[in-house]
Amino acid sequence: MKRVAGRVTIAIAISLMLAMWVYALFFASKEVANEIGDQAWTARAELICQEAANERIALADFRPLNEAGTNALDERATLVDLATDTLDNMLVQLEQTTPTDAKGQELIPLWISDYRTYIVDRRAYADELRLGINVPFGESILMGIPLSEKIATFAADNAMTSCKPPMDLSI
C-alpha cells in the first residue's frame, strides 16, 4: 500500500512539472515587461550611451591607490565626478526625444528618473572621497534590489547594452 501511494505521489509530481513546462514553453506570454515598442528610439539611445561609455573609458585610471600619491582620494573623486558627468550628459541627450509608443512614453521617464537617483548616489560617493572617507560605493536600494540592477535590466530588455550603469565604482 505504501509503495502504491509513493508511486502515485511521484507520478502526480512529474505530471505537474510536465504541465508547468508545457504551459511555460507553449502558452505563457513571451512579452518582455520592460520592452518598449519604439526600436528606433532604443537604437539612438544605444549610440548615445556607447559614446558616453567611450568617454568614461578614456578617463580610466588603473593605478592602485597606494601608488597614486597623497591626494589619491581627491583625484579619484574628480574622476568619479567626470565619469558621472558623462552619464548626466547622456541622460540630457536621451531626454531630447521621446519614444513614439505609449509604453515607451510611460517607462522611459521612470528609467531616467532612476538613473538620476543613481547619479546622486555617485555624487555623494565622490563627496565622501573628498572628505578622505574611502568606503565602497553604496547605491540606493529600490524594492529590495540595487538601483543599478533595475536600470541595467531595463536597458538589457530594450537592447541598450551600453545604457547599463557603469561598473566603474563596483570594483
Disulfide bonds with the S-S distance in Angstrom:
Cys49-Cys163 1.99
